[in-house]
Amino acid sequence: MPIFRWLENRPRIGFSFGASSFFFGGMAAVASLDYRNLRVTDPAQVGGGPPPFAPASTLPRLARRRLPSHPFSWSLDAKSSAQNSTMGKAGKGTGSFGKRRNKSHSSCPRCGRRSLHLQKGVCSACGYPAARTRRYNWGYKAIRRKTTGTGRMRYMRHLPRRFKNGFREGTQAVSKKASGSD
Protein backbone atom coordinates (compact mmCIF):
# COMPACT_ATOMS: atom_id res chain seq x y z
CA MET A 1 0.00 0.00 0.00
CA PRO A 2 1.50 3.39 -0.95
CA ILE A 3 2.20 5.77 1.88
CA PHE A 4 -0.03 8.51 0.45
CA ARG A 5 -3.06 6.19 0.35
CA TRP A 6 -2.39 5.33 3.95
CA LEU A 7 -2.32 9.03 4.81
CA GLU A 8 -5.66 9.78 3.13
CA ASN A 9 -7.73 9.30 6.30
CA ARG A 10 -5.16 10.64 8.77
CA PRO A 11 -4.93 14.24 10.06
CA ARG A 12 -2.56 16.20 7.81
CA ILE A 13 0.32 18.23 9.23
CA GLY A 14 2.24 21.09 7.62
CA PHE A 15 4.96 23.53 8.62
CA SER A 16 5.48 27.14 7.67
CA PHE A 17 8.98 28.63 7.47
CA GLY A 18 8.33 32.37 7.36
CA ALA A 19 6.84 33.11 3.94
CA SER A 20 6.90 29.55 2.54
CA SER A 21 4.86 26.65 3.82
CA PHE A 22 5.09 22.95 3.10
CA PHE A 23 2.21 20.51 3.19
CA PHE A 24 2.53 16.84 4.00
CA GLY A 25 -0.09 14.35 2.88
CA GLY A 26 -2.60 16.89 1.58
CA MET A 27 -2.97 19.34 4.45
CA ALA A 28 -5.21 22.32 3.81
CA ALA A 29 -4.18 24.75 6.56
CA VAL A 30 -0.81 26.11 7.63
CA ALA A 31 0.70 25.19 10.98
CA SER A 32 3.63 26.92 12.61
CA LEU A 33 6.89 25.43 13.85
CA ASP A 34 6.26 27.32 17.08
CA TYR A 35 4.85 24.46 19.10
CA ARG A 36 2.82 26.80 21.33
CA ASN A 37 0.70 27.87 18.33
CA LEU A 38 0.73 24.59 16.38
CA ARG A 39 -2.64 23.20 15.40
CA VAL A 40 -3.46 20.09 13.36
CA THR A 41 -6.11 20.17 10.64
CA ASP A 42 -8.82 17.57 10.18
CA PRO A 43 -9.10 16.66 6.46
CA ALA A 44 -12.89 16.25 6.73
CA GLN A 45 -13.33 19.96 7.44
CA VAL A 46 -11.04 21.11 4.71
CA GLY A 47 -12.23 18.88 1.92
CA GLY A 48 -9.11 17.43 0.36
CA GLY A 49 -6.12 19.65 -0.01
CA PRO A 50 -3.01 20.21 -2.04
CA PRO A 51 -0.79 17.42 -3.28
CA PRO A 52 1.92 16.26 -0.88
CA PHE A 53 4.93 18.60 -0.42
CA ALA A 54 3.25 21.48 -2.30
CA PRO A 55 4.52 24.97 -1.43
CA ALA A 56 2.00 27.42 0.00
CA SER A 57 2.59 29.91 -2.79
CA THR A 58 0.69 27.60 -5.16
CA LEU A 59 -2.40 27.80 -2.95
CA PRO A 60 -2.64 31.32 -1.51
CA ARG A 61 -6.40 31.12 -0.84
CA LEU A 62 -6.03 27.88 1.04
CA ALA A 63 -3.07 29.06 3.10
CA ARG A 64 -4.92 32.16 4.33
CA ARG A 65 -8.10 30.29 5.17
CA ARG A 66 -9.14 30.36 8.82
CA LEU A 67 -10.71 27.18 10.18
CA PRO A 68 -13.40 26.89 12.86
CA SER A 69 -12.43 25.64 16.27
CA HIS A 70 -12.67 21.85 16.39
CA PRO A 71 -10.88 19.21 18.50
CA PHE A 72 -8.93 18.03 15.45
CA SER A 73 -8.58 21.46 13.87
CA TRP A 74 -5.41 23.27 14.85
CA SER A 75 -4.75 26.47 12.93
CA LEU A 76 -2.27 29.28 13.36
CA ASP A 77 -3.42 32.28 15.36
CA ALA A 78 -2.51 35.27 13.17
CA LYS A 79 -2.03 37.75 16.03
CA SER A 80 0.34 35.60 18.06
CA SER A 81 2.36 34.54 15.03
CA ALA A 82 2.84 38.16 13.90
CA GLN A 83 3.94 39.12 17.39
CA ASN A 84 6.37 36.21 17.61
CA SER A 85 7.86 36.88 14.19
CA THR A 86 8.49 40.59 14.81
CA MET A 87 9.63 40.47 18.43
CA GLY A 88 11.50 37.17 18.37
CA LYS A 89 11.73 34.91 21.36
CA ALA A 90 11.29 36.35 24.82
CA GLY A 91 14.96 36.18 25.72
CA LYS A 92 17.66 38.75 26.38
CA GLY A 93 18.54 39.30 22.72
CA THR A 94 17.18 41.29 19.80
CA GLY A 95 13.52 41.10 20.73
CA SER A 96 14.13 42.49 24.21
CA PHE A 97 16.13 45.51 23.08
CA GLY A 98 12.97 47.26 21.92
CA LYS A 99 11.71 47.46 25.49
CA ARG A 100 14.73 49.34 26.80
CA ARG A 101 13.64 52.97 27.26
CA ASN A 102 14.69 53.91 30.81
CA LYS A 103 18.07 55.45 31.57
CA SER A 104 19.86 54.72 34.82
CA HIS A 105 23.04 56.72 34.05
CA SER A 106 23.63 60.25 32.79
CA SER A 107 26.76 62.12 31.73
CA CYS A 108 29.25 62.93 34.48
CA PRO A 109 30.30 66.59 34.89
CA ARG A 110 33.89 65.58 35.76
CA CYS A 111 34.85 62.76 33.41
CA GLY A 112 32.19 63.27 30.74
CA ARG A 113 31.26 59.60 30.50
CA ARG A 114 27.68 58.37 30.72
CA SER A 115 28.34 56.83 34.11
CA LEU A 116 26.66 59.13 36.64
CA HIS A 117 23.96 57.07 38.35
CA LEU A 118 20.82 59.16 38.46
CA GLN A 119 19.42 57.78 41.72
CA LYS A 120 22.69 57.42 43.62
CA GLY A 121 24.26 60.56 42.16
CA VAL A 122 27.67 58.83 41.99
CA CYS A 123 29.75 58.31 38.87
CA SER A 124 30.73 54.68 38.34
CA ALA A 125 33.79 55.65 36.28
CA CYS A 126 35.50 58.42 38.26
CA GLY A 127 33.67 58.38 41.60
CA TYR A 128 32.28 61.94 41.34
CA PRO A 129 31.31 63.78 43.63
CA ALA A 130 34.13 62.32 45.76
CA ALA A 131 37.24 64.48 45.72
CA ARG A 132 39.51 61.50 45.05
CA THR A 133 39.22 60.01 41.56
CA ARG A 134 38.12 56.39 41.46
CA ARG A 135 41.05 54.15 40.53
CA TYR A 136 41.91 50.51 41.21
CA ASN A 137 45.13 48.66 40.47
CA TRP A 138 43.22 45.65 39.14
CA GLY A 139 41.98 47.91 36.33
CA TYR A 140 45.38 48.71 34.85
CA LYS A 141 43.94 49.37 31.40
CA ALA A 142 41.44 51.85 32.86
CA ILE A 143 44.30 53.59 34.66
CA ARG A 144 46.17 53.82 31.37
CA ARG A 145 43.19 55.52 29.72
CA LYS A 146 42.72 58.10 32.48
CA THR A 147 46.31 58.85 33.55
CA THR A 148 48.30 62.05 33.20
CA GLY A 149 49.09 62.84 29.59
CA THR A 150 45.81 61.64 28.10
CA GLY A 151 44.13 65.03 28.52
CA ARG A 152 45.01 68.67 27.86
CA MET A 153 47.59 69.10 30.67
CA ARG A 154 46.99 72.88 30.66
CA TYR A 155 49.51 73.45 33.46
CA MET A 156 51.99 70.59 33.14
CA ARG A 157 52.70 70.94 29.45
CA HIS A 158 54.62 74.19 30.10
CA LEU A 159 56.76 72.86 32.98
CA PRO A 160 59.71 71.44 30.97
CA ARG A 161 60.27 74.80 29.26
CA ARG A 162 59.94 76.76 32.51
CA PHE A 163 62.37 74.37 34.24
CA LYS A 164 64.94 74.83 31.47
CA ASN A 165 64.84 78.60 32.03
CA GLY A 166 65.05 78.36 35.81
CA PHE A 167 61.42 79.37 36.41
CA ARG A 168 62.19 83.02 35.66
CA GLU A 169 59.36 85.50 36.07
CA GLY A 170 58.90 89.22 35.52
CA THR A 171 61.72 89.55 32.93
CA GLN A 172 61.75 90.25 29.24
CA ALA A 173 63.52 87.86 26.93
CA VAL A 174 66.57 89.24 25.12
CA SER A 175 65.95 89.78 21.43
CA LYS A 176 68.01 87.50 19.23
CA LYS A 177 67.61 89.69 16.13
CA ALA A 178 70.82 91.35 14.88
CA SER A 179 70.56 95.08 15.08
CA GLY A 180 71.21 96.78 11.65
CA SER A 181 72.95 99.93 13.05
CA ASP A 182 75.95 98.14 14.61
N, C-alpha and C positions, 0 to 999 in steps of 0.2 A: 504494500500500500504506500503510495507516495506521501511524503511528509505534508504537502499542502492540502491533500484530501483529509488527512488526519486533523489538520488545524481548522477545517471548515466550521466545526461546531464548538470550537474553543474560544474563550475571550481573546481578542487581539490586542497586542501591546505594541506601542511605538515610542520612539524617543525623538526629541527635538534638540538640535544643537544650534542654538541661536536662531538664525534665519532659516536653516534647512531642517527638515524633519524626515525621518525614515519610518516606513511602515512595515511591520512584519506580519505576514499571514493575513493581509487584507483588513487592517485596522482603519477605522473611519474617523477617528479623532486623534488629536495630538496629545501626547503625554510628555511631561518634563522629566529631565534627569534628576531634578531636585526632588528627592524622595518624600519631602514634606508635602508637595503639591501634586504628586503622581496619582493619577486615576486611571483605572482600566475601563475599556469600553466594551459593552455587550454588543455582539454583532447583530442581535435581533432588533435592537433599537435603531441601528444605523442603516441596516438594509444593504448588506454587501460591503463594498469598499474597494479601495484601489488594489492593484496587483501587488504581490509581495515585493518588498524593497523598493517601492516607488517613492521618489522624492516628493516633498509637500508642494513644491512649486508647480507640479503637474496638476494638482487639485487644490487651487486656492480656496474655492468655495467650501470644500469639505474640511480643510484645515481650520477655517475660521468659524466653523459651525459650533454652536454651544449646545450641549446635550442636557436634557433634564436630569434631575437628581434621581438616582436609581442605585440599588445596592451593588449592581455590577457595572455601573457607569461611573468611571472616574475621568473627569476632564480637568483641564488646566485652568485655574482661576486667573483671569487676565490681570487683575489688580496686583495680586501678590507676585506674579511672575515679572511684571514690569518693575515692581519695586526691587525685587531681588536682582534683576539684570542691571539696573542702574546703580544701585548702592553696593552691590557685591555682598559678600558674606559679612556677618556681624562680628568681625574680628578687630584687630588693631590697625589694619592696613588701609588701603585706598578708600574703602567705603566709609571708614570712621573719620577720615580727615575733613569731610564736609561738615561735621558737627562741631569742629573746634572754632569757637568764636569768642571765647573769654581770654583776656590777657592777665597773667599773674605777675609779669615783670614789665617795667618801663625803663626808659633810658636813664642812666646814672649821671648826675651832674659832674662828678669827678672823673670817672674813667670813660664815660660816653657809651659804654656797652649797654645792651638791653638786659640788664641784670639786677635792677633795683626792684626788689619785691614790694608790691604795692601795699600789701597788708602789714608786713613787718617793717617796711621802710628801711631795709638794709640791703646793700648791694652784695650780691653773691660773688662778684668778681674782685672788687677792691675793698670791700668791708665798709664803705661809706655808710653812715656818718662818723664812724670811728676815726680818730686822728691818725692811727697807725694803719698803713696800707696792708691789706690781707695778702699774706705770702707764706707758702709752706715749702719746705725743702723737698718733699716728695713730688712736688709739681715743678720739676726743674725746667721743663719746656715753657711753662707759664711764666716763670721767673725770667727766662730769656726774652720773652715777648714784652715784658713790662719794665725791664731794667733800664738803668741810665744809659742814654745814647740812642734809645729808640724814639725819643720825642724831640722837641725843639731845642732843649737845653739853652734857654734864653740867657742864663747867667754863665753856665759852665763853659760854653763854647768860646768865650773870650778869655778865659783864664790862662791858657798857654802863652798867648801874646802878651798879656799883662805881666806874667811871671818873667818872661824874657827881658822885659824892660824895667824890671825891679819895682813894679807896682807904682810907677810915678804918677803923680796927680798934680793938677794946677800948673803945668808947664806947657810951653808951646814947642812943638817939634821943630828942629832946625831944618831949614829948607835945603834940599840937596841940589837945587838948580844952580848952575854956574851963572854968576852975575856977569853981564856983558860989559860993564864999565871998567873992570879990573885989568 
